[in-house]
Amino acid sequence: MTPRGQTLRLATRGSDLALRQAGEVRAALESSRRDVELVEVETRGDQIRDELIHRLGKTGAFVRSLDEQVLDGSVDAAVHSMKDMPTEFPPDLVVAGVPARASARDVLVTPDGAPLADLPSGATVGTGSLRRKAQLLAERPDLDVRPLRGNVDTRAEKLLAPSLQRRHEARFDAEEEDEGTYERSPEEWFDDLSELERRALGREVDVEFDAIVLAEAGLHRSGLTGSLEFAQFSPTSFVPAPGQGALAITALEGEGAATIRSHLDHPPTRVTTTVERTVLKHLGGGCIAPIGVYARLRGEQVDVVARVLSTDGTEEVRESRSLPVEDHHTAARRFAEDLRERGAADLVDAAREEADADERDTAAREDGGE
């Protein structure tokens, strides 16, 4: 890190959510009287917009480009969503800071805030996550779960567009026929829409979604909780991704990392996310298998729940355990080993084989010019 008095450069992705997250980190560091500059970096995950997360090659599609900037000295540190981080990364890098975690929950976003149980039979639900898809199908095998990518705003616009467009057209039709159905004109109705709804009104969509699944932390950080209707999932049943809702700041080991740790680190969040990521690491699933792990600190214990599923949600291994805080890393590794022995390893291997087959099929189609 640069000496006091010089500007600290933080690498971040350029999406609105990433910039908001990096802004939180900048504000915390500026409170220690440091000048902080955000440096936007395009990642491979940003460049390949038509692929789902689990097809982006390897875990870390949104991370490597940022950390390369740290390693070559272009920036002093990088801000990541922890759930995007691979469990293995260069030895010279450390997770220098883990701020207090936001909500780890997933939420079901619908035009009217309906919970999962109230969706109609065969409803179309959008998600780009294998984990979310598997858990949705485990509870509601009748659902039609479709791929969905884009930033939080884009996903929300895709959900809202069809219903808003129908309402807009109905108002114009009624006005043209002088039916007097609505008290307010289409123009007055439009003026009351939020900026998100106005963008959705003009968006063309290929798939009409009844619902989408998002991280609650992303909604809050994007400032969209007041613009969308949603139902919360319990994180102990619809289990989130390891590290979901948490941020991680990577830096080179040394004085700079120590400074970041002293100003940003939240020890309870570091403990719980270490447990989650340790379980993920020793399960070996990365982002190619449907794995949820969620930990909560309770006194001298860490309560952890894990769900490992088949990609279609028909099979799963689920387990809960209380681990000692003083030995949480080793206890988390043993927990993962027990999960593997109970069948989690077979589910992870099956998911890896499916991912490899998908990759081969994609390569064959590209070679064939399709």
Buried (B, 14 or more C-beta within 10 A) or exposed (E): BEEEEEEBBBBBBBBBBBBBBBBBBBEBBEEBEBBBEBBEBEBBBBEBEEBBBBBBEEBBBBBBBBBBBBBEEEBBBBBBBBBBBBBEBEEEBBBBBBBBBBBBBBBBBBBEBBEBEEBEEEBBBBBBBBBBBBBBBBEBEEBEBBBBBBBBBBBBBBBBBBBBBEEBEEBEEBBEEEEEEBEEEBEEBBEEBEEBBEBBBEBEBEEEBBBBBBBBBBBBBBBBEEBBBBBEBEBBEBBBBBBBBBBBBBBBEEEBBBBBBEBBBBEBBBBBBBBBBBBBBBBBBBBBBBBBBBBBBEEEBBBBBBBBBBBBBEBBBBBEBEBEBEEBEEBBBBBBBBBBEBEBBBBBEBBBEBBEEBEEEEEEEEEEEE
